[in-house]
Amino acid sequence: MTRGEEARGRRRLVVPVLVAVVAAGGTAAALGVPWERGGAAAGPAAVAFDLVTVEQGSLSSSIQLTGTLVHDAPVQVAAAGKGVLTALPAVGAVVRAGERLYESDGQPVVLMTGQRPLWRDLGPGAPEGPDVEQLKRNLIDLGFAKGLGLTADRKFTPDTATAVKRWQKSLGVRETGTVALGSVVMLPEKAVRIQQLGAQLGSALGSGPVLTVTRTDLVVTVQPAENQVSRFKPDGRVRIRLADGSTVDGRVRSLVRGSAGGDDKAGGGSDGPGAKTTATLVLDGQEKAQQAGPSAVTVSVVGDTAEHALIVPVTALLALDGGGYGVRVSEGGATRLVRVQLGLIADAKAQITGDVAAGAQVVIPK
């Protein structure tokens, strides 16, 4: 530090302290601290101060939040056609493509894989369409088209009817070669988990959703505060501590922004008024998560880390004339002002480099 800087330091009665951004919460705190310099000069009263030790260790800007381990992408299943519910699956059951999802009028309603729901009967003479293509793709994947040379195009051919009859025979139903509306549910997933039943046995179809299904994979949802949202970057890395104490790594899949001032109700991230921002995190592996089951978890959003760093509280930092920052080091009953360079700032602590050693005492206000 030059003699001019030291002279200016003696003349000043007030040295503003760093306006520090605490990276863990993203909160800006303006810390104005007056320091008395000189003897009987008139001015603000001296502020009481303490001494803290300069530490050496690791400093990380990671943040931790509480999240929820849940099954992914719940979807309500509505029944097509008419009838009465005569069988329903158990909550928690996993149903795969080709298996019975529920039963109507004593006939199985089968899960198949597709993006579009069926809206008509499909059989000989049906006009070409994407629903025919979906059906044929399922018949091929489920093994009912072997030896028929069937391709997943949009035409309902005689070979398509043959594959349908094979499928119907495997179900133990009448072999008509026609897929009736309401006998198949098309969902995007090849396997779903039953999350909730929306109707009772004996209910008439069409009065509401029959059930709610999810994907079989587990994901983590978390609702960051507004000043934490910027930490959830696309594909950003996270670490999740499960209820049983084990950990699994993951990444940020999506961030759905809610309105400011959302309430504290779970399941936020919707578009409704007061909805909270919700981040969805996918896991690198499912085994540990499936063992733990749906539960509360601790989410660590990975940030920057400084190893073997010299660390002081941000309240020890002083803004210097001309720019830059310093700390006041206590030595033998006196203090000296030392210019420092800042590194990582996190958890109200700062990494510094300069003419300061680990174990030194620096001044902070009480």
Secondary structure, 3 states (H helix, E strand, C coil): CCHHHHHHHHHCCECCECEEEECCCCEEEECCCECCCCCCCCCCCCCCEEEEECEEEEEECCEEEEEEEEECCCEEECCCCCCEEEECCCCCCEEECCCEEEEECCEEEEEEECCCCCCCCECCCCCCCHHHHHHHHHHHHCCCCCCCCCCCCCCCCHHHHHHHHHHHHHHCCCCCCCECCCCEEEECCCEEEEEEECCCCCCECCCCCCEEEECCCEEEEECCCHHHHHHCCCCCEEEEECCCCCEEEEEEEEEECCCCCCCCCCCCCCCCCCCCCEEEEEECCCHHHHHHCCEEEEEEECCCEEEEEEEEEHHHCEECCCCCEEEEEEECCEEEEEEEEEEEEECCEEEEEECCCCCCEEEEEC
